[in-house]
């Protein structure tokens, strides 16, 4: 009697990408929390993403005090230390969309400048917050993994910029033909999985 061997399905390869950005001024600037709040509600999502994430994607010889530029400006230019800590405490990797990120930034600022609060402080002349936005260009690195051992081999040889860019952009809901490292590794280890992977969670 002939034996039948079940052939395991082959997982889609994990493709490593890198990113280049073209940064431009939006023409918007803030001198105080009210102006910061107004602009935060209106600027493009690419501006919100840029000011909260680009320091993560940049090499530093010395670790910045705040990776979130809104927190840095509120702390240094406005001397609003408590609010700055609240903005810096936002867990960027737990946020799944730019809309959610924008709301997470707006909420503590709104609460801080409630009607009846003390007089608003303006930043010193020349210290205004200038909103920028970045156009991202995503390009393949040429590195591809077809199984888990090859995946970790490519992680070691790939540039850290490409690794961080892939993880952070997708954690914030930037769609594209990429996946986070955790879900990518899951696909390679479980090629028969037919569920949907969203960020670092698994949805059947």
DRENDO-1510 file (C-alpha; in Angstrom, 1 decimal, always signed):
<recs>
REC; n; res; u; v; w
REC; 1; UNK; +0.0; +0.0; +0.0 .
REC; 2; UNK; +1.5; +3.3; -1.1 .
REC; 3; UNK; +2.2; +5.8; +1.6 .
REC; 4; UNK; +1.1; +9.4; +1.1 .
REC; 5; UNK; +3.3; +12.2; +2.5 .
REC; 6; UNK; +1.6; +15.5; +3.2 .
REC; 7; UNK; +3.6; +18.3; +1.7 .
REC; 8; UNK; +3.9; +21.3; +4.0 .
REC; 9; UNK; +2.9; +24.6; +2.4 .
REC; 10; UNK; +5.8; +27.0; +1.8 .
REC; 11; UNK; +5.7; +30.3; +3.5 .
REC; 12; UNK; +5.8; +33.6; +1.6 .
REC; 13; UNK; +9.4; +35.0; +1.9 .
REC; 14; UNK; +10.1; +37.8; +4.3 .
REC; 15; UNK; +11.5; +40.8; +2.4 .
REC; 16; UNK; +13.7; +43.4; +4.1 .
REC; 17; UNK; +13.1; +47.0; +3.2 .
REC; 18; UNK; +14.8; +50.2; +4.0 .
REC; 19; UNK; +13.6; +53.8; +3.9 .
REC; 20; UNK; +14.7; +57.2; +2.6 .
REC; 21; UNK; +12.9; +60.4; +3.6 .
REC; 22; UNK; +12.5; +63.8; +2.0 .
REC; 23; UNK; +11.8; +66.3; +4.8 .
REC; 24; UNK; +10.0; +69.6; +4.2 .
REC; 25; UNK; +8.6; +72.4; +6.3 .
REC; 26; UNK; +4.8; +72.7; +6.4 .
REC; 27; UNK; +4.8; +76.4; +7.1 .
REC; 28; UNK; +3.1; +75.8; +10.4 .
REC; 29; UNK; +4.7; +76.9; +13.7 .
REC; 30; UNK; +3.7; +77.1; +17.3 .
REC; 31; UNK; +4.6; +79.5; +20.1 .
REC; 32; UNK; +2.5; +78.0; +22.9 .
REC; 33; UNK; +0.4; +75.0; +23.8 .
REC; 34; UNK; -2.8; +76.4; +22.2 .
REC; 35; UNK; -1.1; +76.8; +18.8 .
REC; 36; UNK; +0.6; +73.4; +19.2 .
REC; 37; UNK; -2.8; +71.8; +19.8 .
REC; 38; UNK; -4.4; +73.6; +16.8 .
REC; 39; UNK; -1.7; +72.5; +14.4 .
REC; 40; UNK; -1.6; +68.9; +15.8 .
REC; 41; UNK; -5.3; +68.6; +14.9 .
REC; 42; UNK; -4.7; +69.7; +11.3 .
REC; 43; UNK; -1.2; +68.7; +10.1 .
REC; 44; UNK; -0.9; +65.7; +7.8 .
REC; 45; UNK; -0.3; +62.3; +9.5 .
REC; 46; UNK; +3.2; +62.3; +8.0 .
REC; 47; UNK; +4.1; +65.3; +10.1 .
REC; 48; UNK; +2.8; +63.6; +13.3 .
REC; 49; UNK; +4.8; +60.5; +12.4 .
REC; 50; UNK; +7.9; +62.4; +11.6 .
REC; 51; UNK; +8.1; +64.3; +14.9 .
REC; 52; UNK; +7.4; +61.2; +17.0 .
REC; 53; UNK; +9.5; +58.6; +15.2 .
REC; 54; UNK; +12.4; +60.0; +13.2 .
REC; 55; UNK; +14.8; +60.1; +16.1 .
REC; 56; UNK; +14.2; +56.4; +16.5 .
REC; 57; UNK; +15.4; +55.9; +13.0 .
REC; 58; UNK; +18.5; +58.0; +13.4 .
REC; 59; UNK; +21.9; +56.9; +14.7 .
REC; 60; UNK; +22.9; +58.7; +18.0 .
REC; 61; UNK; +26.3; +58.9; +19.6 .
REC; 62; UNK; +24.4; +60.1; +22.7 .
REC; 63; UNK; +20.9; +59.0; +23.6 .
REC; 64; UNK; +18.4; +61.8; +23.4 .
REC; 65; UNK; +16.4; +62.7; +26.5 .
REC; 66; UNK; +13.2; +62.6; +24.5 .
REC; 67; UNK; +12.7; +60.7; +21.3 .
REC; 68; UNK; +9.3; +62.4; +20.9 .
REC; 69; UNK; +10.0; +66.0; +19.6 .
REC; 70; UNK; +6.8; +67.4; +20.9 .
REC; 71; UNK; +7.8; +66.3; +24.4 .
REC; 72; UNK; +11.3; +67.8; +23.9 .
REC; 73; UNK; +9.9; +71.2; +22.8 .
REC; 74; UNK; +7.3; +71.4; +25.6 .
REC; 75; UNK; +9.9; +70.6; +28.2 .
REC; 76; UNK; +12.7; +72.9; +26.9 .
REC; 77; UNK; +10.9; +75.8; +25.1 .
REC; 78; UNK; +7.8; +76.0; +27.4 .
REC; 79; UNK; +9.3; +74.6; +30.6 .
REC; 80; UNK; +6.1; +72.4; +31.0 .
REC; 81; UNK; +8.0; +69.5; +32.5 .
REC; 82; UNK; +5.0; +67.5; +33.8 .
REC; 83; UNK; +3.2; +67.7; +30.4 .
REC; 84; UNK; +6.5; +66.8; +28.6 .
REC; 85; UNK; +6.8; +63.6; +30.7 .
REC; 86; UNK; +3.2; +62.7; +29.8 .
REC; 87; UNK; +3.9; +63.1; +26.1 .
REC; 88; UNK; +7.1; +61.2; +26.3 .
REC; 89; UNK; +5.4; +58.3; +28.1 .
REC; 90; UNK; +3.2; +57.6; +25.1 .
REC; 91; UNK; +4.0; +54.0; +24.1 .
REC; 92; UNK; +4.5; +54.4; +20.3 .
REC; 93; UNK; +4.8; +50.7; +19.6 .
REC; 94; UNK; +1.4; +50.0; +21.2 .
REC; 95; UNK; -0.4; +52.4; +18.8 .
REC; 96; UNK; -1.7; +51.0; +15.6 .
REC; 97; UNK; -2.7; +54.0; +13.6 .
REC; 98; UNK; -1.7; +57.7; +13.0 .
REC; 99; UNK; -5.2; +58.7; +14.1 .
REC; 100; UNK; -4.7; +57.0; +17.4 .
REC; 101; UNK; -1.3; +58.6; +17.8 .
REC; 102; UNK; -2.7; +62.0; +17.1 .
REC; 103; UNK; -5.4; +61.5; +19.7 .
REC; 104; UNK; -2.8; +60.3; +22.2 .
REC; 105; UNK; -0.9; +63.6; +21.7 .
REC; 106; UNK; -3.9; +65.8; +21.7 .
REC; 107; UNK; -5.6; +64.5; +24.9 .
REC; 108; UNK; -3.0; +65.4; +27.5 .
REC; 109; UNK; -2.4; +68.9; +25.9 .
REC; 110; UNK; -6.2; +69.6; +26.0 .
REC; 111; UNK; -6.3; +68.5; +29.6 .
REC; 112; UNK; -3.4; +70.7; +30.5 .
REC; 113; UNK; -4.8; +73.9; +29.0 .
REC; 114; UNK; -8.4; +73.6; +30.3 .
REC; 115; UNK; -10.3; +76.8; +30.7 .
REC; 116; UNK; -9.5; +78.6; +34.0 .
REC; 117; UNK; -5.9; +77.3; +34.0 .
REC; 118; UNK; -3.1; +79.7; +34.6 .
REC; 119; UNK; -1.9; +82.1; +32.0 .
REC; 120; UNK; -0.4; +80.4; +29.0 .
REC; 121; UNK; +3.4; +80.6; +28.4 .
REC; 122; UNK; +4.9; +81.5; +25.1 .
REC; 123; UNK; +8.3; +80.2; +24.1 .
REC; 124; UNK; +11.2; +82.6; +23.7 .
REC; 125; UNK; +11.5; +84.2; +20.3 .
REC; 126; UNK; +13.3; +81.9; +17.9 .
REC; 127; UNK; +12.3; +78.7; +19.8 .
REC; 128; UNK; +9.0; +78.2; +18.0 .
REC; 129; UNK; +8.1; +74.6; +17.1 .
REC; 130; UNK; +8.2; +74.3; +13.3 .
REC; 131; UNK; +6.1; +71.4; +11.9 .
REC; 132; UNK; +7.8; +69.3; +9.2 .
REC; 133; UNK; +6.6; +66.4; +7.2 .
REC; 134; UNK; +8.5; +63.7; +5.5 .
REC; 135; UNK; +7.8; +61.8; +2.3 .
REC; 136; UNK; +9.0; +58.3; +2.7 .
REC; 137; UNK; +10.5; +56.2; -0.1 .
REC; 138; UNK; +10.5; +52.5; +0.7 .
REC; 139; UNK; +13.0; +50.3; -1.2 .
REC; 140; UNK; +13.9; +46.7; -1.0 .
REC; 141; UNK; +17.4; +46.0; +0.5 .
REC; 142; UNK; +17.9; +42.8; -1.6 .
REC; 143; UNK; +17.7; +40.7; +1.6 .
REC; 144; UNK; +15.1; +37.9; +1.6 .
REC; 145; UNK; +14.4; +35.1; +4.1 .
REC; 146; UNK; +12.6; +31.9; +3.2 .
REC; 147; UNK; +12.8; +30.2; +6.5 .
REC; 148; UNK; +13.5; +31.0; +10.2 .
REC; 149; UNK; +17.3; +30.3; +10.2 .
REC; 150; UNK; +17.7; +32.5; +7.1 .
REC; 151; UNK; +15.5; +35.2; +8.7 .
REC; 152; UNK; +17.8; +35.5; +11.7 .
REC; 153; UNK; +20.9; +35.4; +9.5 .
REC; 154; UNK; +19.6; +38.3; +7.4 .
REC; 155; UNK; +18.7; +40.3; +10.5 .
REC; 156; UNK; +22.3; +40.1; +11.6 .
REC; 157; UNK; +23.6; +41.3; +8.3 .
REC; 158; UNK; +20.9; +43.9; +7.5 .
REC; 159; UNK; +21.4; +47.5; +8.5 .
REC; 160; UNK; +19.7; +48.5; +11.8 .
REC; 161; UNK; +18.0; +51.4; +10.0 .
REC; 162; UNK; +16.1; +49.0; +7.8 .
REC; 163; UNK; +15.2; +46.9; +10.8 .
REC; 164; UNK; +13.9; +49.7; +12.9 .
REC; 165; UNK; +12.1; +51.3; +9.9 .
REC; 166; UNK; +10.2; +48.1; +9.1 .
REC; 167; UNK; +9.1; +47.6; +12.7 .
REC; 168; UNK; +8.1; +51.1; +13.7 .
REC; 169; UNK; +6.3; +52.1; +10.5 .
REC; 170; UNK; +4.1; +49.0; +10.5 .
REC; 171; UNK; +3.5; +49.2; +14.2 .
REC; 172; UNK; +1.8; +52.6; +13.4 .
REC; 173; UNK; -0.3; +51.1; +10.7 .
REC; 174; UNK; +1.7; +52.0; +7.6 .
REC; 175; UNK; +0.4; +49.5; +5.1 .
REC; 176; UNK; +2.6; +47.9; +2.5 .
REC; 177; UNK; +4.1; +44.6; +1.3 .
REC; 178; UNK; +6.0; +44.3; +4.6 .
REC; 179; UNK; +5.4; +42.8; +8.0 .
REC; 180; UNK; +6.8; +43.2; +11.5 .
REC; 181; UNK; +9.6; +40.9; +12.5 .
REC; 182; UNK; +7.5; +39.0; +15.0 .
REC; 183; UNK; +4.7; +38.3; +12.5 .
REC; 184; UNK; +7.2; +37.6; +9.7 .
REC; 185; UNK; +9.0; +35.0; +11.8 .
REC; 186; UNK; +5.6; +33.5; +12.7 .
REC; 187; UNK; +4.8; +33.1; +9.0 .
REC; 188; UNK; +8.1; +31.5; +8.2 .
REC; 189; UNK; +7.7; +29.0; +11.1 .
REC; 190; UNK; +4.0; +28.3; +10.4 .
REC; 191; UNK; +3.6; +28.3; +6.6 .
REC; 192; UNK; +0.2; +26.7; +6.9 .
REC; 193; UNK; -1.3; +29.7; +8.8 .
REC; 194; UNK; -4.2; +31.2; +7.0 .
REC; 195; UNK; -5.1; +33.8; +9.5 .
REC; 196; UNK; -4.5; +37.6; +9.2 .
REC; 197; UNK; -1.5; +39.1; +10.9 .
REC; 198; UNK; -1.9; +42.6; +12.2 .
REC; 199; UNK; +1.1; +44.3; +13.7 .
REC; 200; UNK; +2.4; +41.9; +16.4 .
REC; 201; UNK; -0.9; +40.3; +17.0 .
REC; 202; UNK; -2.4; +37.2; +15.3 .
REC; 203; UNK; -6.0; +37.3; +14.1 .
REC; 204; UNK; -7.7; +34.2; +12.8 .
</recs>
